[in-house]
Amino acid sequence: MAGSTGVAAAAVIQALVAKRLVPTDSNGGLSLEKGAQLARLIGYGAILAGLCGAAFGSAWVTLTGAAPNNLDLLTTFARNWVGNAVGAAALTPVILLLMDKTRVSLPRKRSIALVFTILTLIGVTTFVLTRMNALDERRKTFNSQVVEDHIALQERINGARRRLESLQGFFAASENVTEEEFATFVDIAFGQFEGASSVHWLVNGTSGRRPSHAIIAPLEGLQFDTGRTVPIGSDQRIVTDYAFDGLNQLIDQSLSTGLLASSGLNGEGSSAWIAFAIPAFSDRQLPASLAERRARLTGVAVGTFRIDALLSDAFSHEREVYTHRVQGIDQQGRVFWTVGSVPDLSRLSTQLDLLIGGQVWRIDYVATDRFLYAQQDWVSWAVIVIGLCFVTVLNALALLATARTDLVQRLVDEKTAETLTLSNNLSLVLEHAADAILSFDGEGRGVLINPAAAKLLGYRAEELTGKVIHDIIHPVDRYGHPHTRADCAMMLGESAEAQHSGTERFRRKDGSDFFAEYSTEAIRDGDGKRIGSVTVLRDITDRIAAEADRERFIERLTRANEELERFAFVASHDLQEPLRLISNFTGLLASRHGDTLEESGRTYIRHTLDATARMQGLITDLLTYGRLNSDTDMMNSDVDLGTLIPETLDTLGPSVQAVRDRIRIGDMPVVRANPARMRQLLQNLIGNAVKFQPVDQDAEVAIRAHDLGDRWEIEVADNGIGIKPEYREQIFMPFKRLHSPDSYPGSGMGLAICRKIVESHGGVLTVSSNGDSGSIFRFTLPKSDLPESRIDPQDEAIISPDKADP
């Protein structure tokens, strides 16, 4: 990723530098018709720009470590520069010419493309053949060195096997082998064998002999265990003083084949080791069956070897030529141990297997960057570089040879295209115009009918051409009265205005009429004489029908609103009448017979009176809410809030009068509103500010105004119980209450009425928190048309929210 990013950035830098260096023609392009321009393109665009791109790319990949370890900055830069410069010089001129869409003719492109293709195919074919041969030689060299080390590893394993087999003859030659004799033998046989860590002779327990052990280099997984036995039959045991994980399986495997057996890998990294075992039988002959092998077993030779020493001693070309990975494969094809690692991707690798003690050692050999660089194919790259240079020269000659012919042909094509464009403009406009366009001669006969006109009128263009069109499509005026061409304003006479427009009724071929907007303009010759006219039609039938539907809908909606208002007034009277009767008779019952009733009866009467009073209040508020849209004519009065607010406070109840001196009123403006609705709005907001207070707390209310430019913002701030954010929209819904009527009495319609009053004046009513406690209700109202404001800016700053009392 780092290397790719650097190469991409270098390519962008090279392109930007080339664009700056290479001069272009007046149109900002490269016609490549002059030798000087072509030379500048190759010299500046390829060589100098390639120098900048190669410098940046080489520095990037070197500093980020993306370059091969054996390539220094100078070598990387040289390779990048040569590749960029030669490739750009050979390909850029041809690519620019072939991609040009306006200045280069197709024949010239074909000629250049043919020459370029032939030369490129020759160069690429030569390069591919040379490259394939070089790659084949490199692979042969790699495989020969790998096979050499692979055979060395096989010989190394065979050497370990032969040394273990020599233990059989050593113990067969003598009945009593002392520890010193065994140690001497091991030192002679294994002392010079790199990687040998321990040698063990495990004897059959029935023979009466003791096992012998020689520890050359201590191993972490080899554990001392005196007299440990490994069962090999119903009454036979192998005796050993040392044990390790997998010893039992190793002995079983050696008996099952009677040949060399190997264990799994023990330990990790540089401390990893593996064990080999070879069984010994009486008469030194391999019994045919497993039972005979167990019966005639005299001992087992076991050797442990460090795996890294075995591999490094055999792999003489490791690191210089390849890296390796060894995997132990069991008989089921599963990998149960791995030593070493190789890259996931490589351009050169091979895989070889070794069969060792019933296991398959699968070894992956992957070529190193050092080997790939040492076997670099300079011949094929020299071929492609020289070939591209040759292609560059031939391409330049072909570009210059075809330039003059192409220039002349291009000039002819440009003039021809201009002529065709001018001649087709009018027909294209008429063909694709959305409106109907009709052209008449001086006698009113059709000269030109566009497709939109033919479709609108239902005729083919040929049916109207050469005929007096007015008598066909416009026999009556907009009111349906017949008229002639002399009476028609659309048909301009000599004395008519140069242009005329309006709305008229027209007739289609099928006899149906439609309304259309028209615009007619006279066509005059050089002497000012009218020689014809042009008329543009646009069908407005759907628009007229939509306007008629809208008028009918408005009329039905007005009647429905009037009926709804009448229903509301009648329903309110019918609902309030039985409530008054219930309230009156319940009051009479309480006054006349209250003394004779029990306490529960008097309680029921009080509840009934309270319920009827609340019900009557709800009906009154509901009627008020419904009437808010019926008095819009009164919303255009100038209302002085500085006078209205004190008057409103005088009408509020004792609870407000008790805290009258704690209600602060700033300078108030004159607004454009309905006075009665403003009084009702202020009554509800101020009353709520005083009512919704914690127990044993005096209310404090501040009323302020702010100039918003085209509107006034009025705010009523209190220190009450406040409103949680999740309820700040719900409180404006009709009949929505956050508290029980016993805690805070009310119908639940007050704030809904307030919002509807404000919205009917085109404003917005919102609520927010007032610090730690309380709320601020803000609403906007239109300004009055009076020229002077009622608020001094200094006074407004004094009563601003951050400086005024709560």
C-alpha positions in Angstrom: 0.0 0.0 0.0 2.8 2.4 0.8 4.6 1.7 -2.4 1.4 2.0 -4.5 0.6 5.4 -2.8 4.0 6.7 -3.6 3.9 5.6 -7.3 0.4 7.1 -7.7 1.5 10.4 -6.1 4.6 10.5 -8.4 2.4 10.0 -11.5 0.2 12.9 -10.4 3.2 15.1 -9.8 4.7 14.1 -13.2 1.4 15.0 -15.0 1.1 18.4 -13.2 4.7 19.3 -14.0 4.3 18.3 -17.6 1.2 20.4 -18.0 3.1 23.4 -16.6 6.1 22.9 -18.8 4.6 21.9 -22.2 3.4 25.0 -24.2 0.0 24.7 -25.8 -1.7 26.5 -28.7 -4.3 29.3 -28.4 -7.1 26.8 -27.8 -5.2 25.2 -24.9 -4.5 22.0 -26.9 -1.7 20.1 -28.6 -2.2 19.7 -32.3 1.2 18.0 -32.8 1.6 19.5 -36.2 5.0 21.1 -35.8 8.3 19.5 -35.0 9.2 22.2 -32.4 6.0 21.4 -30.4 6.6 17.7 -30.6 10.2 18.2 -29.4 9.1 20.3 -26.5 6.4 17.7 -25.5 9.0 14.9 -25.5 11.8 17.0 -23.9 9.7 18.8 -21.2 6.8 16.5 -20.7 8.8 13.2 -20.8 12.3 13.9 -19.7 12.0 16.8 -17.2 8.6 15.9 -15.8 9.7 12.3 -15.6 12.7 13.5 -13.6 10.5 15.1 -11.0 8.1 12.2 -10.8 11.0 9.6 -10.5 12.6 11.7 -7.7 9.5 11.9 -5.6 8.5 8.3 -6.2 12.0 6.9 -5.4 12.3 9.0 -2.3 8.9 7.9 -1.1 9.4 4.1 -1.6 12.9 4.3 -0.1 11.9 6.2 3.0 8.8 4.1 3.6 10.7 0.9 3.2 8.6 -0.2 0.2 11.7 -0.6 -2.1 13.6 -4.0 -2.1 16.3 -4.1 0.5 19.1 -4.4 -2.0 18.1 -1.3 -4.0 19.5 2.0 -2.9 17.9 5.4 -3.6 20.2 6.2 -6.6 19.5 2.9 -8.3 15.7 3.2 -7.7 15.7 6.7 -9.0 17.7 5.8 -12.2 15.3 2.9 -13.0 12.2 5.0 -12.4 13.5 7.9 -14.4 14.5 5.8 -17.4 11.2 3.9 -17.3 9.1 7.1 -17.0 10.9 9.1 -19.6 11.1 6.5 -22.3 7.5 5.3 -21.7 6.1 8.8 -21.7 8.1 9.9 -24.8 6.9 6.9 -26.7 3.3 6.8 -25.7 2.3 10.4 -24.8 2.2 12.0 -28.2 0.3 9.2 -29.8 -2.2 9.0 -26.9 -2.8 12.8 -26.9 -3.4 12.7 -30.7 -5.8 9.7 -30.5 -7.8 11.2 -27.5 -8.2 14.6 -29.3 -11.9 14.9 -30.2 -12.0 18.2 -32.1 -8.7 19.1 -33.9 -7.5 15.7 -35.3 -9.3 13.9 -38.1 -10.3 10.3 -38.1 -8.0 9.4 -41.1 -5.0 10.8 -39.3 -5.9 8.9 -36.2 -6.2 5.7 -38.1 -2.8 6.2 -39.8 -1.0 6.9 -36.5 -2.8 4.1 -34.7 -1.8 1.6 -37.3 1.8 2.6 -37.3 1.9 2.7 -33.5 0.1 -0.7 -33.1 2.5 -2.4 -35.5 5.6 -1.0 -33.8 4.3 -1.6 -30.4 3.4 -5.2 -31.2 6.9 -5.8 -32.6 8.5 -4.3 -29.5 6.3 -6.0 -27.0 6.7 -9.4 -28.7 10.4 -9.1 -28.7 10.4 -8.1 -25.0 8.0 -10.9 -24.0 10.1 -13.6 -25.8 13.3 -12.2 -24.2 11.7 -11.9 -20.8 10.2 -15.4 -20.9 13.6 -16.9 -21.7 15.3 -14.9 -18.9 12.6 -15.9 -16.4 13.0 -19.5 -17.5 16.7 -19.3 -16.9 16.2 -17.7 -13.5 13.7 -20.5 -12.5 16.1 -23.2 -13.6 18.9 -21.6 -11.5 16.6 -21.3 -8.5 15.3 -24.9 -8.8 18.8 -26.3 -9.1 20.0 -24.6 -5.9 16.8 -25.6 -4.1 17.2 -29.2 -5.2 20.8 -29.2 -4.1 19.8 -28.1 -0.6 16.8 -30.5 -0.6 19.1 -33.5 -1.3 21.5 -32.2 1.4 18.6 -32.3 3.9 17.7 -35.8 2.8 21.3 -36.9 3.3 21.4 -35.2 6.7 18.3 -37.2 7.8 19.8 -40.4 6.4 23.0 -39.7 8.4 21.0 -39.4 11.6 19.3 -42.7 10.7 22.6 -44.5 10.0 24.0 -43.4 13.3 21.0 -44.6 15.2 21.2 -48.0 13.3 24.8 -48.3 14.5 23.5 -48.6 18.1 22.1 -52.0 17.2 25.5 -53.4 16.3 27.1 -51.7 19.2 24.8 -53.4 21.8 24.7 -56.7 19.9 28.5 -56.9 20.1 28.6 -56.8 23.9 26.3 -58.0 26.6 27.4 -55.4 29.1 27.9 -51.8 27.9 28.9 -49.4 30.6 27.9 -45.8 30.7 31.4 -44.7 29.9 31.5 -47.0 26.8 28.1 -45.7 25.7 29.2 -42.1 26.2 32.4 -42.7 24.2 30.4 -44.3 21.4 27.9 -41.4 21.2 30.7 -38.9 21.2 32.4 -40.6 18.3 29.1 -41.2 16.3 27.2 -38.1 17.1 29.8 -35.6 18.4 30.3 -34.0 15.0 26.7 -34.3 14.0 25.2 -30.8 14.1 21.9 -30.7 15.9 22.1 -33.9 17.9 20.8 -33.2 21.5 20.5 -36.7 23.0 20.9 -40.4 22.2 18.9 -43.1 24.0 19.0 -46.9 23.9 15.7 -48.2 25.3 15.8 -51.9 26.2 13.2 -54.6 26.4 12.2 -55.0 30.1 12.4 -58.8 29.9 16.1 -58.8 29.0 17.3 -57.6 32.4 19.4 -54.8 30.9 19.4 -51.2 31.8 18.7 -48.4 29.3 21.6 -46.1 28.2 21.4 -42.4 27.7 23.7 -39.7 26.5 22.6 -36.1 26.8 24.6 -33.9 24.4 22.6 -30.7 24.8 19.8 -30.5 27.3 16.3 -30.1 25.9 13.4 -28.4 27.6 10.8 -31.0 26.8 13.0 -34.0 27.8 12.2 -35.1 31.4 14.1 -37.5 33.7 11.9 -40.3 34.8 13.8 -43.3 36.3 12.5 -46.7 35.4 9.6 -45.5 33.2 8.2 -48.2 31.1 6.3 -48.1 27.8 4.0 -51.1 27.2 4.5 -52.8 23.8 2.5 -56.0 24.4 0.5 -57.9 27.0 3.6 -58.8 29.0 6.4 -56.7 27.5 7.7 -53.3 28.4 10.3 -50.8 27.0 12.3 -49.3 29.8 13.7 -45.7 29.7 15.0 -43.1 32.2 13.9 -40.2 30.1 10.6 -39.4 28.6 8.9 -36.7 26.4 5.5 -36.0 24.9 4.8 -38.4 22.1 7.4 -41.1 23.2 4.7 -43.8 23.4 3.4 -43.0 19.9 6.9 -42.8 18.6 7.7 -46.4 19.8 4.3 -47.7 18.5 5.0 -46.2 15.1 8.5 -47.7 14.9 7.1 -51.1 15.8 4.3 -50.8 13.2 6.7 -50.3 10.4 9.9 -51.7 11.8 11.8 -48.8 10.3 12.6 -45.2 11.1 9.9 -43.3 12.9 9.7 -39.6 13.7 7.8 -37.7 16.4 5.9 -34.5 16.3 7.6 -31.1 16.9 8.5 -30.3 20.5 9.2 -26.8 21.7 9.0 -23.5 19.6 11.3 -21.3 17.6 15.0 -22.0 17.9 14.3 -24.5 20.7 12.1 -26.7 18.6 13.3 -30.3 18.2 12.2 -33.6 16.8 12.9 -37.3 17.7 13.8 -40.2 15.5 13.4 -43.9 16.6 14.6 -47.2 15.0 13.7 -50.6 16.6 16.3 -53.4 17.0 15.4 -57.1 16.8 17.1 -60.4 17.6 19.2 -61.8 14.7 19.1 -58.2 13.3 16.3 -59.4 10.9 13.0 -57.5 10.5 10.1 -59.7 11.5 7.2 -59.9 9.1 4.3 -59.3 11.6 3.7 -56.8 14.3 3.4 -59.6 16.9 6.7 -61.1 15.9 8.3 -57.6 16.1 7.1 -57.2 19.7 8.3 -60.6 20.7 11.8 -60.3 19.1 12.3 -56.6 20.1 15.6 -56.2 21.9 15.7 -52.4 22.0 14.9 -49.0 20.4 17.4 -46.4 19.4 16.1 -42.9 19.9 17.8 -39.7 19.0 16.6 -36.1 19.5 17.7 -33.4 17.1 17.2 -29.6 17.0 15.2 -28.9 13.8 16.8 -25.5 13.1 20.3 -27.1 13.2 19.2 -29.9 10.8 17.8 -27.4 8.4 20.5 -24.7 8.6 23.3 -27.2 8.2 21.7 -28.7 5.1 20.4 -25.4 3.5 23.6 -23.7 2.4 21.7 -21.3 0.0 19.1 -20.1 2.5 18.7 -16.3 2.9 20.8 -15.8 -0.2 18.5 -17.6 -2.6 15.3 -18.5 -0.7 13.4 -18.6 2.6 11.7 -21.8 3.6 8.8 -23.3 5.6 8.6 -26.9 6.7 5.3 -28.5 7.6 4.8 -32.0 9.1 1.9 -33.8 7.3 0.4 -36.9 8.9 -1.1 -39.8 7.0 -4.5 -38.1 6.8 -3.0 -35.1 5.1 -3.2 -32.8 8.2 -0.6 -30.3 9.2 0.4 -30.9 12.8 3.6 -28.8 13.1 5.2 -26.0 11.2 8.7 -24.5 11.2 9.6 -21.2 9.5 7.5 -18.8 7.5 7.3 -17.6 3.9 5.5 -14.6 2.3 2.0 -15.2 1.1 2.8 -13.9 -2.4 6.0 -14.5 -4.4 7.0 -14.3 -8.0 9.2 -17.4 -7.7 8.7 -20.4 -5.4 8.6 -24.2 -5.4 7.4 -27.0 -3.1 9.1 -30.3 -2.4 8.3 -33.3 -0.1 10.4 -35.6 2.1 9.1 -38.9 3.5 10.8 -39.3 6.9 9.7 -41.9 9.5 6.1 -42.2 8.3 5.7 -38.4 8.0 5.7 -36.1 5.0 7.9 -33.0 5.4 6.4 -30.5 2.9 9.0 -27.8 2.3 8.1 -24.5 0.6 11.0 -22.6 -0.9 10.4 -18.9 -1.8 12.9 -16.8 -3.6 14.4 -13.8 -1.8 14.5 -10.2 -3.1 18.3 -10.6 -3.1 18.2 -13.6 -5.4 15.7 -11.9 -7.7 17.8 -8.8 -8.0 21.0 -10.8 -8.5 19.2 -12.7 -11.4 17.9 -9.5 -12.8 17.1 -9.7 -16.5 18.9 -6.6 -17.9 18.8 -7.8 -21.5 15.0 -7.8 -21.9 14.7 -4.4 -20.2 17.4 -3.1 -22.6 15.4 -4.5 -25.5 12.2 -2.7 -24.4 14.0 0.6 -23.7 15.8 0.6 -27.1 12.6 -0.5 -28.8 10.5 2.3 -27.2 13.2 4.8 -28.3 12.9 3.5 -31.8 9.1 3.6 -31.6 9.3 7.2 -30.4 11.4 8.3 -33.4 9.1 6.5 -35.9 6.0 7.9 -34.2 7.4 11.4 -34.4 8.0 11.0 -38.1 4.5 9.7 -38.7 2.9 12.6 -36.7 4.7 15.2 -38.7 4.1 13.5 -42.0 0.3 13.4 -41.5 0.0 16.9 -39.9 -0.3 19.1 -43.0 -2.9 16.9 -44.7 -4.9 16.8 -41.5 -4.7 20.6 -41.0 -6.3 21.2 -44.4 -8.9 18.6 -44.0 -9.8 20.0 -40.5 -10.3 23.5 -41.9 -12.6 22.1 -44.6 -14.6 20.1 -42.0 -14.9 23.1 -39.7 -16.3 25.3 -42.4 -18.7 22.6 -43.6 -19.9 22.0 -40.0 -20.5 25.7 -39.5 -22.6 25.8 -42.6 -24.6 22.8 -41.6 -25.1 24.1 -38.1 -26.5 27.4 -39.4 -28.9 25.7 -41.8 -30.2 23.3 -39.2 -30.7 25.7 -36.3 -34.2 26.9 -37.4 -35.4 23.4 -38.1 -34.1 22.1 -34.8 -35.8 24.9 -32.9 -39.1 24.3 -34.6 -38.8 20.5 -34.3 -38.3 20.5 -30.6 -40.3 23.5 -29.5 -42.9 22.7 -26.8 -45.4 25.4 -28.0 -47.3 25.3 -31.3 -45.7 27.6 -33.9 -47.5 28.5 -37.1 -46.2 30.8 -39.9 -48.5 32.5 -42.4 -47.8 34.4 -45.6 -49.4 37.8 -46.4 -52.7 36.1 -47.4 -53.0 34.0 -44.3 -52.0 30.7 -45.9 -49.9 28.3 -43.9 -46.2 28.3 -44.6 -44.7 26.4 -41.7 -46.4 24.2 -39.1 -44.2 22.6 -36.4 -44.9 19.2 -34.9 -46.2 20.6 -31.7 -48.8 22.7 -33.6 -49.9 19.7 -35.7 -50.3 17.5 -32.6 -52.3 20.3 -30.8 -54.7 20.9 -33.7 -55.0 17.2 -34.7 -53.9 17.8 -38.3 -50.9 16.7 -40.3 -48.6 19.6 -41.2 -49.3 18.9 -44.9 -53.0 19.4 -44.4 -52.5 23.0 -43.2 -49.7 24.1 -45.5 -50.9 26.3 -48.4 -54.4 26.8 -47.0 -56.0 29.7 -45.2 -55.5 28.4 -41.7 -57.7 31.0 -39.8 -60.9 29.7 -41.3 -60.0 26.2 -40.3 -58.7 26.5 -36.7 -60.3 29.9 -35.6 -63.8 30.2 -37.0 -65.3 31.6 -33.8 -64.1 34.1 -31.2 -63.4 33.4 -27.5 -67.1 33.7 -26.7 -68.2 31.2 -29.5 -69.4 33.9 -32.0 -68.5 33.4 -35.6 -66.1 36.0 -37.1 -63.9 36.6 -40.1 -60.3 37.2 -40.6 -60.9 40.9 -40.8 -62.5 40.8 -37.3 -59.7 38.7 -35.8 -57.0 40.5 -33.9 -54.7 37.5 -34.3 -54.4 38.0 -38.0 -52.4 41.2 -38.3 -53.3 43.6 -41.1 -51.2 46.4 -42.6 -52.4 48.8 -40.0 -52.2 46.5 -37.0 -49.6 46.6 -34.4 -46.4 44.7 -34.9 -47.2 42.3 -32.1 -50.4 41.1 -30.5 -51.2 38.6 -27.8 -54.2 37.3 -25.8 -56.5 34.3 -25.2 -58.8 32.9 -27.9 -60.9 29.8 -28.6 -59.5 27.5 -31.3 -60.9 24.4 -33.0 -59.3 21.0 -33.6 -59.8 18.7 -36.6 -62.3 16.5 -34.6 -64.5 19.6 -34.0 -63.6 20.1 -30.3 -62.7 23.6 -29.1 -60.0 24.5 -26.7 -58.6 27.7 -25.2 -55.1 28.8 -25.9 -52.8 31.8 -25.2 -51.5 33.2 -28.5 -48.8 35.7 -29.5 -48.6 36.9 -33.1 -45.8 39.0 -34.6 -45.6 40.4 -38.1 -42.8 39.5 -40.6 -41.8 42.4 -42.7 -39.4 42.8 -45.6 -36.5 45.3 -45.9 -39.0 48.1 -46.9 -41.2 47.5 -43.8 -44.0 45.8 -45.8 -45.7 42.9 -44.0 -45.1 39.7 -45.8 -46.5 37.3 -43.2 -46.7 36.6 -39.5 -45.8 34.0 -36.9 -48.2 32.8 -34.2 -47.3 30.9 -31.1 -50.1 28.9 -29.3 -50.1 27.4 -25.8 -53.0 25.2 -24.7 -54.5 26.5 -21.4 -57.6 24.2 -21.2 -56.3 22.4 -18.2 -55.4 25.7 -16.5 -58.9 27.1 -17.0 -60.5 23.8 -15.7 -58.2 23.9 -12.7 -59.2 27.5 -11.9 -62.8 26.6 -12.1 -62.3 23.6 -9.8 -60.5 25.9 -7.3 -63.3 28.4 -7.3 -65.8 25.7 -6.7 -63.7 24.2 -3.9 -63.3 27.5 -2.2 -67.0 28.1 -2.4 -67.8 24.6 -0.8 -65.1 25.2 1.9 -66.6 28.6 2.8 -70.1 27.1 3.1 -68.7 24.2 5.2 -66.9 26.7 7.6 -70.1 28.7 7.9 -72.1 25.6 8.7 -69.5 24.5 11.2 -69.5 27.8 13.0 -73.3 27.7 13.2 -73.2 24.2 14.5 -70.6 25.2 17.2 -72.9 28.1 18.4 -75.9 25.9 18.5 -74.0 23.0 20.2 -72.6 25.4 22.8 -76.1 26.7 23.7 -77.6 23.2 23.8 -74.7 21.9 26.0 -74.7 24.9 28.4 -78.5 24.9 28.9 -78.7 21.4 30.7 -75.5 22.3 32.6 -77.2 25.5 33.9 -80.2 23.4 35.0 -78.0 20.9 36.7 -76.1 23.6 38.5 -79.2 25.6 39.5 -81.2 22.6 40.8 -78.2 21.2 42.6 -77.7 24.6 44.2 -81.4 24.7 45.3 -81.0 21.2 46.7 -78.0 22.3 48.7 -79.7 25.5 50.0 -83.1 24.0 50.9 -82.3 20.5 52.0 -78.5 20.7 52.8 -79.2 20.7 56.6 -81.2 17.5 56.4 -78.6 15.6 54.4 -75.7 13.6 55.8 -72.1 14.7 55.3 -71.6 12.3 52.3 -74.7 13.8 50.6 -73.4 17.3 51.0 -70.1 16.1 49.6 -71.8 14.7 46.6 -73.6 18.0 46.0 -70.3 19.9 46.2 -68.7 17.5 43.7 -71.6 17.9 41.3 -71.4 21.7 41.5 -67.6 21.6 40.9 -68.0 19.2 37.9 -70.7 21.3 36.3 -68.5 24.4 36.7 -65.6 22.7 35.1 -67.7 21.4 32.3 -69.1 24.9 31.6 -65.5 26.2 31.6 -64.5 23.5 29.1 -67.3 24.4 26.8 -66.5 28.1 27.0 -62.8 27.4 26.3 -63.7 25.1 23.4 -66.0 27.7 21.9 -63.3 30.3 22.3 -60.8 28.0 20.6 -63.2 27.5 17.7 -64.0 31.2 17.2 -60.4 32.2 16.8 -60.6 31.9 13.0 -63.8 34.0 12.7 -62.5 37.4 13.8 -59.6 37.9 11.4 -60.9 41.3 10.4 -60.0 42.6 13.8 -56.3 41.6 13.6 -55.3 44.8 11.8 -55.6 47.1 14.7 -52.8 49.0 16.4 -52.5 47.6 19.9 -50.4 49.4 22.5 -49.1 46.6 24.8 -47.8 49.2 27.2 -51.4 50.1 28.0 -53.0 46.7 27.4 -50.9 44.8 29.9 -51.8 46.9 33.0 -55.4 46.8 32.0 -55.2 43.0 31.7 -53.7 42.7 35.2 -56.6 44.7 36.6 -59.0 42.0 35.3 -57.2 39.0 36.8 -58.2 37.4 40.1 -57.0 37.8 43.7 -54.0 35.5 43.2 -52.5 37.8 40.6 -53.4 41.0 42.6 -51.6 39.6 45.6 -48.3 39.5 43.7 -49.0 42.6 41.5 -45.9 44.4 42.8 -43.7 41.4 41.8 -44.7 41.6 38.1 -42.2 43.7 36.2 -43.1 45.1 32.9 -40.5 46.5 30.5 -41.2 49.1 27.7 -43.8 47.6 25.4 -44.3 48.3 21.7 -47.3 48.9 19.5 -48.2 45.8 17.5 -50.6 45.0 14.7 -53.2 42.6 16.3 -56.7 41.9 17.6 -57.0 43.8 21.0 -59.5 41.2 22.5 -57.3 38.3 21.5 -54.2 40.0 22.9 -56.0 40.5 26.2 -57.0 36.9 26.3 -53.4 35.8 25.4 -51.8 37.9 28.2 -54.4 36.8 30.7 -53.6 33.1 30.1 -49.8 33.5 30.1 -49.7 35.8 33.2 -52.2 33.7 35.0 -50.3 30.5 34.4 -47.0 32.2 35.5 -48.7 33.1 38.9 -50.6 29.8 39.3 -47.9 27.2 38.6 -45.7 27.9 41.6 -44.2 25.6 44.2 -45.8 25.7 47.6 -44.8 28.6 49.9 -43.1 30.5 47.1 -44.1 34.0 45.8 -44.3 34.4 42.1 -42.0 36.7 40.2 -42.9 37.5 36.6 -41.0 39.6 34.0 -42.6 40.8 30.8 -40.1 42.0 28.1 -40.0 42.9 24.4 -37.3 42.5 21.8 -37.0 44.0 18.3 -36.4 41.3 15.7 -36.4 43.7 12.7 -39.7 43.0 11.0 -41.4 41.6 14.1 -41.6 42.0 17.9 -40.8 39.2 20.3 -42.6 39.3 23.6 -41.6 37.1 26.5 -43.2 36.2 29.8 -40.7 34.8 32.3 -41.5 33.3 35.6 -39.9 31.4 38.5 -42.4 28.6 38.7 -42.2 24.8 38.6 -40.9 24.8 35.1 -41.6 22.3 32.2 -39.5 19.3 31.3 -38.2 19.4 27.7 -40.2 16.3 26.6 -43.5 18.0 27.5 -42.8 21.4 25.9 -44.8 20.6 22.8 -47.5 18.5 24.5 -48.7 21.4 26.7 -50.0 23.3 23.6 -52.3 20.4 22.7 -56.1 20.9 23.6 -57.1 19.4 27.0 -53.5 18.3 27.6 -52.7 18.6 31.4 -49.5 17.7 33.2 -51.1 17.9 36.7 -54.3 16.9 38.2 -57.1 19.5 38.6 -56.8 19.2 42.4 -53.2 20.4 42.2 -53.5 23.1 39.6 -57.1 23.8 38.5 -57.9 24.5 34.8 -59.5 23.1 31.7 -56.2 22.3 29.8 -57.2 24.6 26.9 -55.4 27.8 27.9 -52.1 27.2 26.2 -53.8 25.7 23.1 -55.8 28.9 22.8 -52.7 31.0 23.3 -50.8 29.2 20.4 -53.8 29.5 18.1 -54.1 33.2 18.8 -50.4 33.8 18.1 -50.5 31.6 14.9 -53.6 33.5 13.7 -51.4 36.6 13.8 -48.7 34.9 11.8 -46.4 34.4 14.8 -44.8 31.5 16.8 -45.3 30.6 20.5 -42.6 28.6 22.2 -41.5 27.8 25.7 -38.0 27.3 27.2 -36.3 26.9 30.6 -35.7 30.0 32.7 -32.4 29.0 34.5 -32.7 26.4 37.3 -36.4 26.9 37.7 -39.3 28.5 35.9 -40.2 29.0 32.2 -40.1 31.6 29.5 -42.9 31.8 27.0 -42.0 33.7 23.9 -44.3 34.8 21.0 -43.9 37.0 18.0 -46.3 39.7 16.6 -46.2 41.9 13.5 -45.1 45.5 14.0 -47.4 48.4 13.8 -47.3 50.8 10.9 -46.6 53.7 13.3 -43.3 55.3 12.4 -41.8 55.5 15.9 -40.8 52.6 18.1 -41.9 52.4 21.7 -38.6 50.9 22.9 -35.4 52.8 23.5 -32.4 50.5 22.7 -30.8 51.4 26.0 -34.0 50.4 27.9 -34.1 47.1 25.9 -30.5 46.3 27.0 -31.5 47.0 30.6 -34.3 44.5 30.6 -32.6 41.9 28.5 -32.9 38.3 29.8 -29.4 38.1 31.1 -29.7 41.3 33.2 -33.4 41.5 34.2 -34.9 39.9 37.3 -36.5 36.5 36.9 
